[in-house]
Amino acid sequence: MSDLTKQTPADPSTIERVEITVNGQTVQARTDKPLIQACIQAGVEVPHYCYHPGLTPEGSCRICQVEVQQGKMPARVMVACRTPVMPGMVVNTETEGAHDARRECLEFLLKNHPLDCPICDKAGECTLQDYSFTEGQGEGRSVEPRRKLEKRKDLGDVILLDQERCILCTRCVRFMDEVPKTPQLCVAGRGSHSTIETWNDTPLSGNYQGNLADVCPVGALTLKSFRFKARVWNLTKTASSCGECSRGCATTVEVLRKGEVTRIRPRHDEDVNGWWMCDTGRFALDAFSLADRLVGTLLPSASRGWDATSVENGLQIASDMLTTGDKPLLIASPWLTQEEGGELLALGQTISARVAFVSTASNDLADDVLHTGDPGPNRRGLSDLGLEALTAEEILHTASEHSTVLCIGERVARLLGKGEAEGFNSLPPSARVLLFDCELPDAPTEGNSPIDIAIGLPSSVERVGHWVNIDGLRRNILQARPAPAGVWNTLRLLKYLHELLTNREVQS
């Protein structure tokens, strides 16, 4: 486990707190945090670029200057990110001296910054625009031309660098040094010739490059995959959790006009992922834009491939299959939520079925930062509920002992074989297979389909619930967009099917 997540939060009783005054408000400030953090926690906005709470303070941008008085010493303007908290400090962020200092720094930063906000991907999220407005720094006094630097510089598979926009806050350099601990960026040159470069122009590598676009406060470092895709004010942002490994990083899912998932970014969670996420989770957008999306309910047809029917009729057929023959086998995807897993378990108890989930094989993405190498986001949660963990091979082997097999959950068919339905081909022809998934199985040919009924499910960005991560922490997934028309919520499907089965048990 990474240093980011294995650290035990400090005991509040051991953290020294001192009393300071911020803009006339008495604040209990922690001595282990810089002054800017005390101001932010007090609800006071302090402009900043180089400061990031997840990185070592540097004080290079100088824009976080505030007026500080300590004891009988005269008040001085100081950078808040490099100033330690001391007892009795009197801090004022709104004095004319503080505003003058910040305006001078802004004028310096804007000296060479291009005026290309209308075409910059950071427009709408760039604090350079906000601070210029709030501090009243809208004009420059220099007449010299802006320096010419390299534009659209390719830094590898993930990031493009526009050196003209860079304000040399060095957040990107410190991130690579301190978080993945793979130093690959540096400040090259001196004075006005300084630029951000990779070592010997070597392309960036690693599974955490996307975080560079997050930490960049301006539009210098941008994601290739997001470049010119959307304006941020057209994105609907929803707090959720990443489902690409069992870490369950806190994320923000950003949907363009309630349709396409356009961007996924990390959301701060001190106990799980801090401020970061890996590129595997960040760029898992294809999982939410499937070309062969399974919508509604389909039955195999010898002449037409598939016949559509209503969800209610499909669940009635499913209940018939589950209540005839030998003891059924219920197989869950590790993407099922705690609520869905609990309902599946209750359903299994009603019909005396064996209930298990697909125990996914570890991949080679595990690292010492965040990725666990376990692609099952709710493995621990389903295990805690009491579902049996079986590998894909074990499931396909034991399925031959059951007359009916229900496979339910996002990606469950893919987990059981290389193709959507390939794994089911090893089952005996007499076995009845019910598939509840997001993906459409291969169309049957000559009336020979291993799937007897297929019902579409919402993906993890289209439903609400909880996953339990590798450390036992329960976290939300929330609906970022509506499911396609004709797709029922998974929990609703299970409850409806459970009710049908319960009524059958009562009648029998």
N, C-alpha and C positions, 0 to 999 in steps of 0.2 A: 504494500500500500504506500501511497505517496506521502511525502512530508506535508503536503497541502491538506490531507484529509486525516492523517493519523494523529495529528496533534490534539491533545486534550485541551479543551478550553480552560483558560486560567480561572482559578477559583476567585470569584468576585471579592471575597474577603481578603485576598492577598494582594490585590491591585491597589496601589497607593493612589488616592484621589486628593486633589487639593482644590481649594476654592479660588476661582478667578472671576473677573468681571468682563463680560463681553457685551459691548454696546449697552451698558447700564444694567445688564442682566447677570445675576449671580449664577455661576455654573460650577458644578463639581466635575473637574476635568481629570482624566487619567494621566499620570506622569509618564506612562510608557508609550504615549501617542504624541505626535507633534501638535503644535498649537492650532494648525489648520483643522485638524480632526475635531478638536474641542469646539471650534467655531461652527463647523458643520453640524455636529451633534446638538448644538444649541439652536439650530435652525437659522444660522446666519450664513448667507452665501458669500464665499470668498473666491474670486476668480482664480483659476489655476489651469496650467497646461502640463507641466512636467510632473506634478504630483499625482500619484495613483496610490490608493490605499493598499494595493497588493504588491507594491514595489518599494524598493528603498528610496527615500526622499533624496533629491539631488539639488534642487534650487537653481536650475539653469534658466528657467524662463523669467523669473523675477516678477511675475505678475501678481503673485499672492501677497503683495505687501500690505501690511496693516500697521496701525500705530500702536505701540506698546509702551506702557509706563510701568516701571518696576521700582517699588520703594520711593525714595526721594530723587531718583535719577530723572532727568527730563525725558519726556516722551520721545521715542524714536520710531522711525518707519523701518520695519523689518519684514523679511520673508517669513510667512507663517509656516511653510512646510519644513523649514530647517530650524525653527525655534522651539526648544523644549519648553514644556509647561512648567512654570514656577509658581509657588504660592504667592497670592496677593497681586498677581498681574492684573493690570487694567488695560483691556484691549478695545480699540475702537476701529472698526472697519470703514467708517463713513466720514472720517476727517478729510479736509481738503488736501492735506499732505499725502494721505494714502491714495486718494483718487488721482492726484497729480502724478504720483509715482507709477501708478498702474497705466495711466494714459501715455506716459512716456515710453513704457515698455511696449504697449500696444503699437505705438507709432513706429517703434524700432522693428517689431515683428512684421508689421504691414509694409515696411519699406520695400521688400522684395517679393512679398506674397502676391501672386497673380490675381486679377479681378475676374476669375472665371467661375464664380459661384453658380451661375445658371446651368453649367454643364458638369458640376462637381457632384459625385455621388454622396458626398458628406453634407450637401446642402440640406438644411432642415435639422441636422444633428450637430452642426459645427459650432462650438462655443466661441470661435473667433468672431463669427457674426454677432452672437449674442453679447459678448463683452464689448465689442466695438460700439454697439448701440447703447448699452447701459452705462458705459463709461464716457460716452459722448466723443469718442475718437473716430470721427468720420472722415477726416482730411489729413493728408500728409503735407509736410513743408518742403520735402526734397524735390528736385527737378531732374535728378539723374535717372537714367533708364534703369529698369529692374534688371537684375543679373540673369543671364541666360544659363539655364541648367537643363539636364536631361529630363525629358518627359516620357511617360509610359515605359519606364525601364522595367524589363522583365526580371523578376527575382525568383523565378521558378514556376512551379505548377499552380500556385495559389495566389500570389501577391504581385501587383504592379506598383511601382514607385514613381511618383511625380516629384522630382527633387525641387522643382520650383515652389511647390506648396509647403514643403517641409519647414517647420519652425525650430528644428533641432532640440525638441524637448527630451530626446533620447529615451523615451518610454520603450520603444521597440528594442533598443540595444539592451536595456536593463531586463526586459521581459525574457529575451533569449538567454541572457546570462543567468537569471535567477530562478525561472520557473522550469522550463525543460532542461536547463543547465547545459545547453549546447550553444555556446557563443558563436554566432555567425554574422552578426552585424557590428559595425563600428562607425565612429565619426572620423572620417578621413579628411585631411587638409587642416588648415589653420585659419582662424579669423573668419573673414568674409568668404573664404574659399572652402569652408567646412561643408561636408555633405555626408549623408548616410550611405554607406556602401556595404556590400558583402565582402568577405575576405577573398581577395584575388578574383572578384567577380564570380565566385562560385555560387550556383543556384542554391537557394534555401532548401533545406530538407527537414523532415520530421513531421510528426502528427499534430503539431500545435501552431502551425504557421498562421492559421486564420485569426488567432488572437491578436496578431499584429494590427489588423484592420480595426479591431475593437479598441485597442489602447491608443491608437493614433488619434489625437484630438482634432485634427484637420483632415483634409482629403489627400494626404500624401501617400498613404498606404491603403490600397483598395483591393477588394476581392475580385478576382477575374470572373468568378461565377455570378457575381451580383452587379458587376459594372454595367450601367445603363439599362438595368432590368426594371427598375421601379423608382418612383419618388417616395421617400419615406413617409410623407404625409398621406399617401394612399394605402399604407400598410396598416392592417389591424393586428395589434400585438397582444398575445395571450401568454400568461405565465404557465409553464408546464414542466415536464421532465423528459430527459433524453432516454430513448429506448434502445440505444445501440450497444450498451453493455450494462452490466449489473451495478455500475457506479450510480446511475440515475442522476446525472448532473442536472441542476436546475437550469432551465432554458426559457427563452422567450421565442415563441413560434410566431412568425410574421407572415401574414397572408395578404396577398394583393387583391383588394376589392372582394374579399370573402370567397376567393377562388383558389388560385395556385399558392402553395406554400413557397414563398420566394426566398426567405432567409430564416436561419435559426441561429440564435446568439446565446451566449451564456448569461445566466442571471445569478446574482450573488447569493450564495448559500455557504456560510462559513463552515458548516459541518460536513458538507458534501464535496463541493468543487471550488470553493472560494469564488474567484471572479472568472474562472477559465473553463474551457471545454476543449475536447480534442477535435480534430478535423473529421474523424470518422462520423461522429454525431452531427457535426455542423453541416456536412455536405450530404447527409442521407436524405436528400430531397426526392430522389427517385422513388422511394418507398411510398410517397404520398401522391404520386402522379402516375399511377399504373395505367399502361395502355390497355391491358386486359382485365380491367376492373370488373369484379363480380357484383352485379347489381340485381336485386330481387331474388327470385327462386327459379332454378332451372332443373328440368328432368331430362335425362338422356333420351334421344330419339334416333332410331335407326336411319330414318330418311332425312331428317333436318338437322342433325347434330344435337341441338338442345331445344326443348319446348319450355316456354315460360309459363309460370303459374303464380298465384298469389302467395304471399308469405304465410298467411293463415293456412292455406291448403297444404303448403309445403311442410309446415310444422305438424299438421294432422297426419300427413304421410310419415313423417319422422317418428311420431309417437307410435304409429302402428308398427313400424320396423323395430323400435326399441322394446316393445312389449311382447314380441313374438320371438321364439327361438331361445337359444341358450343365453347365459349371462352376458349382457352387453359390455363393451369396453368403451370408456369415455376418455378421450385423449385431448388434453388442453395444450395450447401454445403458451410458452413462458411470457407472452405479451398480454395474457389475460390479467385483469386487475384483481385485487383482493375481493372486491364485491362480486365480480363475475366468477372467480374461482370458488367462493363460498356457495354461490347458487348452484354451480355445476356439481359440487360435492353433495349438496342437499338433494339434487335431482338424482344423483347416482345412488344415494341411500334409499330413495323411494322405490327404485326398480332393482335394487341389489346389484348394481353394476360395479365393475372395477374402474377406479378413477385414477388417472396418472397424467403427468405432463411430460413434454419432450425435454429431456435434459440435453441441452445443446453442447456440442463439443467446443472446447476452448480453441481460440484462434491465436495467431502470432502477433496480435496487436497489444498485448499486455506490456505496460511500462511502469516506471516508478513515479509517474505524475498522476494520472487519473484513470486511464483505461485498464480494466481488470482482465481483459482477454476472454471474458465470459459474455457472449452475446445475448443471454437471456435476462431481460431487465427485471423480471419478477420471480426469478428462481427461488430466492429465499422466502418470499411471501407465500408462494404456492406450497413450498415445503412446510412452512409453519402452519398452514391450514390443514395439512395432513394428506395432500396429494402425493402419490408415489412418483418418484423420479425415474424415468426410463429413457435410455438412448433410443435414437431412431431405429437402430438395428434390433434392439430388444422389443420395441413396439411392433415392428413388422413381423418379427418371429412369433410373438405371443398373440398377435391379432388372429392368427389362423385357428386359435382355440376358441374364438368367439364368433357367433353368427352375425353380430351387428357391431360395427365400429363407428363411433361418432368422433370426428376430429373437429375441434372448434378453436378459433382464435386466429389472430393476425399471423400470417406467414407459416401456419401449421403445415400446409401441404408441401411448401418449399423445404421445410425442415425434415420431412420424411422422405425426400428424394431429390435428385438433382433437378428434375423438372417438376412442374406443378402436380402431375399425377403419376409420375414414373414410379415413386415408391409404392403406390397402391397396386401396381401391376403384379407384385410378388404375392399378393393375397390370393387365396383360393377363389375361384369364380362364384362359389356359393355365398361368400361373405358379402353382406350388405354394408356399403360405406356411405356415411353421411358426412358431407364436408361443409362446414360453416367457416368461411374464410373471406379475405378481401380480394383474392385473385381468382380469376376464372380458370378452371382446369382445362387441360387439352380437350378439344372436342372429340367425342366418341366417334369411332369409325365402324361401319358395318354392325352397328348395334352393340358393340363390344366395349363398354366403358367400365372402368373399375369404380366409378363414382355413380351411386344410385340417386343421389339428390345433392344439389349444391345451393347454399343459401348465402347471400352476400352479407358481410359485416362491415361496420365502420372501422377506420384505422385509428391509431392512437391519437391523432390530432382531431378526431371527430367524435370523441366520447369523453366521459368524465369518470374518474375513479382514483385508485391509489395503487402504487407499487411500493414494495419494500426492497431497499437496496442491499448490497452486499454486507453493509454494516448494521442492518436491521432498522434503518431509518425509514419511516413511512412518508412518502411524498406524493403530491398530487399530479395527475395528468388532467388537463382541462381541454374543453372543446374549443379549438381555434377556428373551425369552420364547420358548416353543416355537412352531414353525410349526404351522398347522392339520393335523389328521390327514389323511394322503393327499398331503401336499406334501413332496417330496424336497428335500434340500439341493442348491443349484445346482451345487456342485462335484461332488457325487455323480452328478447327472444327466449332466453333461458327461463324466465319466469312464466312466460306463456306456455312453453313446452312442459315445464314442471307442473303447471296447473292441469294440462291435458293428461299427463301421466298420472297425477294424483286422482283425478276423476275416474280414470280407467281402473286404478287399484281399488277405489271405493266400490265401483260397480261390480268388479269381479269378486 
